Amino acid sequence: MFNIGMGEMIVVAVVALFVFGPGKLPEVARAFGKGLREFRKAMRDVADDIHAGDIQEVKESIQKDINDVKHIGGSHGDKAR
């Protein structure tokens, strides 16, 4: 996801340990994890809404085409009789 290696992760962990301290670090990590989880859920919800909107547009387009075909078929059927 972030394309960082093991060395960079160790440096980030050491810096976080110095900044937050050993007592506060688990709480900060937990809050970060919760925030990341909520962000991913929100992104998934947005993607689902966009996808549902696309499906609705296609459905409406197909329904319009079906109605057009029924209308054309009905008018030709009257002329043939």
C-alpha positions as a printed Julia matrix, in Angstrom:
81×3 Matrix{Float64}:
   0.0    0.0     0.0
   2.67   2.54    1.0
   5.56   0.66   -0.66
   7.94   0.88    2.32
  10.44  -1.75    3.33
  11.35  -3.27    6.66
  14.08  -0.7     7.32
  11.71   2.22    6.87
   9.11   0.57    9.12
  11.71   0.16   11.88
  12.71   3.83   11.6
   9.05   4.9    11.81
   8.51   2.66   14.85
  11.57   4.05   16.65
  10.55   7.65   15.92
   7.0    6.93   17.11
   8.4    5.38   20.29
  10.46   8.53   20.97
   7.58  10.9    20.15
   4.76   9.17   22.02
   6.63   7.13   24.62
   6.12   3.47   25.51
   3.0    4.11   27.62
   1.09   6.09   25.01
   2.22   4.16   21.9
  -0.36   1.3    22.12
  -3.19   3.83   22.47
  -1.95   5.83   19.48
  -1.57   2.66   17.38
  -5.09   1.55   18.31
  -6.54   4.95   17.36
  -4.62   4.9    14.08
  -5.92   1.41   13.27
  -9.49   2.43   14.06
  -9.19   5.53   11.9
  -7.75   3.54    9.02
 -10.56   0.96    9.32
 -13.22   3.7     9.25
 -11.54   5.35    6.25
 -11.51   2.06    4.32
 -15.18   1.45    5.18
 -16.11   4.94    3.99
 -14.2    4.42    0.74
 -15.93   1.07    0.2
 -19.34   2.7     0.84
 -18.59   5.46   -1.67
 -17.5    2.89   -4.27
 -20.68   0.87   -3.66
 -22.83   4.01   -4.06
 -21.1    4.89   -7.33
 -21.54   1.33   -8.59
 -25.22   1.29   -7.59
 -25.73   4.58   -9.44
 -24.14   3.13  -12.58
 -26.41   0.08  -12.4
 -29.48   2.3   -12.02
 -28.48   4.36  -15.09
 -28.02   1.21  -17.19
 -31.35  -0.18  -15.98
 -33.16   3.04  -16.89
 -31.49   3.09  -20.33
 -32.5   -0.52  -21.03
 -36.07   0.14  -19.87
 -36.27   3.16  -22.21
 -35.0    1.04  -25.12
 -37.56  -1.67  -24.35
 -40.36   0.89  -24.28
 -39.15   2.35  -27.59
 -39.13  -1.11  -29.19
 -42.63  -1.84  -27.85
 -43.85   1.47  -29.24
 -42.27   0.88  -32.65
 -43.49  -2.72  -32.75
 -47.01  -1.66  -31.83
 -47.21   1.01  -34.5
 -45.94  -1.37  -37.22
 -48.34  -4.05  -36.12
 -51.31  -1.71  -36.61
 -50.21  -0.82  -40.15
 -49.73  -4.46  -41.14
 -53.31  -5.4   -40.26
